[in-house]
Amino acid sequence: MDQTSPNQISPLDHNLALSQSRKYSFSVREITEGELEEVCRIAAQAFLDDAITNFFAGLEEFPNSLSTPGGLRIHHIYSFVVKSCFYIGGRVVVVTASDATTLAKNKSGEKIAGVACWAPPGKRMNVFNIPLTIRCGGLKVLKEVGMSGFKRIILEFMSLTEKTHSKTFRNSLYPGSEVRRKQEKLTPNDAWYLALVMTVKEFEGNGCLSLLMREAYGHAHSLGSTAPFMLESSTPRSRDRYGHLGFEAAPED
Ligand SMILES: CC(C)(COP(=O)(O)OP(=O)(O)OC[C@H]1O[C@@H](n2cnc3c(N)ncnc32)[C@H](O)[C@@H]1OP(=O)(O)O)[C@@H](O)C(=O)NCCC(=O)NCCS
């Protein structure tokens, strides 16, 4: 678990969210409900070869496409994550790429290059909220992964991460509360939580992750939020980049 405070990092000016790379122009925006299905598909695709995702899905081999049975299972899992974030009132943000020579473009002339799903402070998915769970495709996930998958995801993975979050936040005070002379205890639910982030393979290494993270810091700053940011890293590749973007690793036991 890592956390950072947006105040430690200079926020990205929203008007400057347009960034240039050698080949593409990137910009960052929140999605509309009509884009959810496309975003779910793009997000799932990025995790086909992710070891933790395969553990969630109970797969022994990485599926090579979303249209295989294993790929479909991963698609359902990530649809649930993206939709949960959207329907609890979170932020599903995309970085889009445009280029005159981009071959595959969607109708609006831009291509989704990366996705971030943020659960704001105080807003979290509760799987026991049955209507919401059904709306987000929770029953499809349960049907795909079965009770053993439910145990792996909720009882093994999530309970472990929750323990780490709680331990990390123990004795933490809300940033700025010392200044106000009222020491408010900080809990993991007070943080901006990154439920999912990914960059489409062809755009990796172009700063898409940085754009998504800095947009989030800028958004929090624009709201006057001093809440920390929290996420889990599943690979050394992402862990090193989060470190570069201001996150600190949770202390080991
Ligand atoms: C991990 C992932 C999101 C990285 O995305 P990306 O768009 O290629 O990352 P970026 O190019 O934006 O790099 C982010 C920053 O890290 C820096 N960076 C690059 N290599 C680095 C390294 N080895 N160590 C530290 N920082 C590094 C970059 O320079 C950039 O910073 P800058 O904007 O200040 O220059 C992407 O590889 C991915 O989607 N992987 C599959 C899904 C996944 O693992 N998601 C994360 C789950 S926890």
PDBQT file of the ligand as one rigid body, heavy atoms in Angstrom, charges set to zero:
ROOT
HETATM    1  C1  LIG A 301       2.111   0.083 -15.139  1.00  0.00    +0.000 C 
HETATM    2  C2  LIG A 301       1.560   0.951 -16.278  1.00  0.00    +0.000 C 
HETATM    3  C3  LIG A 301       0.241   1.573 -15.830  1.00  0.00    +0.000 C 
HETATM    4  C4  LIG A 301       2.596   2.049 -16.601  1.00  0.00    +0.000 C 
HETATM    5  O1  LIG A 301       2.015   2.950 -17.528  1.00  0.00    +0.000 OA
HETATM    6  P1  LIG A 301       2.848   3.879 -18.542  1.00  0.00    +0.000 P 
HETATM    7  O2  LIG A 301       1.871   4.791 -19.186  1.00  0.00    +0.000 OA
HETATM    8  O3  LIG A 301       3.687   3.051 -19.428  1.00  0.00    +0.000 OA
HETATM    9  O4  LIG A 301       3.775   4.707 -17.537  1.00  0.00    +0.000 OA
HETATM   10  P2  LIG A 301       4.396   6.134 -17.849  1.00  0.00    +0.000 P 
HETATM   11  O5  LIG A 301       5.063   6.122 -19.177  1.00  0.00    +0.000 OA
HETATM   12  O6  LIG A 301       3.372   7.185 -17.605  1.00  0.00    +0.000 OA
HETATM   13  O7  LIG A 301       5.484   6.261 -16.704  1.00  0.00    +0.000 OA
HETATM   14  C5  LIG A 301       5.167   6.882 -15.490  1.00  0.00    +0.000 C 
HETATM   15  C6  LIG A 301       6.352   7.666 -14.975  1.00  0.00    +0.000 C 
HETATM   16  O8  LIG A 301       7.349   6.748 -14.496  1.00  0.00    +0.000 OA
HETATM   17  C7  LIG A 301       8.617   7.113 -15.034  1.00  0.00    +0.000 C 
HETATM   18  N1  LIG A 301       9.398   5.895 -15.158  1.00  0.00    +0.000 N 
HETATM   19  C8  LIG A 301       9.638   5.152 -16.276  1.00  0.00    +0.000 A 
HETATM   20  N2  LIG A 301      10.408   4.100 -15.958  1.00  0.00    +0.000 NA
HETATM   21  C9  LIG A 301      10.634   4.162 -14.611  1.00  0.00    +0.000 A 
HETATM   22  C10 LIG A 301      11.345   3.348 -13.704  1.00  0.00    +0.000 A 
HETATM   23  N3  LIG A 301      11.965   2.227 -14.079  1.00  0.00    +0.000 N 
HETATM   24  N4  LIG A 301      11.373   3.723 -12.409  1.00  0.00    +0.000 NA
HETATM   25  C11 LIG A 301      10.731   4.837 -11.971  1.00  0.00    +0.000 A 
HETATM   26  N5  LIG A 301      10.036   5.653 -12.808  1.00  0.00    +0.000 NA
HETATM   27  C12 LIG A 301       9.997   5.311 -14.115  1.00  0.00    +0.000 A 
HETATM   28  C13 LIG A 301       8.271   7.751 -16.364  1.00  0.00    +0.000 C 
HETATM   29  O9  LIG A 301       9.368   8.567 -16.802  1.00  0.00    +0.000 OA
HETATM   30  C14 LIG A 301       7.038   8.557 -16.005  1.00  0.00    +0.000 C 
HETATM   31  O10 LIG A 301       7.369   9.747 -15.309  1.00  0.00    +0.000 OA
HETATM   32  P3  LIG A 301       7.437  11.226 -15.999  1.00  0.00    +0.000 P 
HETATM   33  O11 LIG A 301       6.060  11.473 -16.580  1.00  0.00    +0.000 OA
HETATM   34  O12 LIG A 301       7.752  12.132 -14.857  1.00  0.00    +0.000 OA
HETATM   35  O13 LIG A 301       8.504  11.148 -17.045  1.00  0.00    +0.000 OA
HETATM   36  C15 LIG A 301       1.347   0.100 -17.570  1.00  0.00    +0.000 C 
HETATM   37  O14 LIG A 301       2.553  -0.561 -17.875  1.00  0.00    +0.000 OA
HETATM   38  C16 LIG A 301       0.209  -0.908 -17.479  1.00  0.00    +0.000 C 
HETATM   39  O15 LIG A 301      -0.928  -0.569 -17.707  1.00  0.00    +0.000 OA
HETATM   40  N6  LIG A 301       0.522  -2.206 -17.156  1.00  0.00    +0.000 N 
HETATM   41  C17 LIG A 301      -0.477  -3.255 -17.133  1.00  0.00    +0.000 C 
HETATM   42  C18 LIG A 301      -1.556  -3.047 -16.058  1.00  0.00    +0.000 C 
HETATM   43  C19 LIG A 301      -0.967  -2.732 -14.717  1.00  0.00    +0.000 C 
HETATM   44  O16 LIG A 301      -0.030  -3.355 -14.239  1.00  0.00    +0.000 OA
HETATM   45  N7  LIG A 301      -1.543  -1.711 -14.057  1.00  0.00    +0.000 N 
HETATM   46  C20 LIG A 301      -1.114  -1.290 -12.726  1.00  0.00    +0.000 C 
HETATM   47  C21 LIG A 301      -1.675  -2.214 -11.711  1.00  0.00    +0.000 C 
HETATM   48  S1  LIG A 301      -1.029  -1.870 -10.105  1.00  0.00    +0.000 SA
ENDROOT
TORSDOF 0
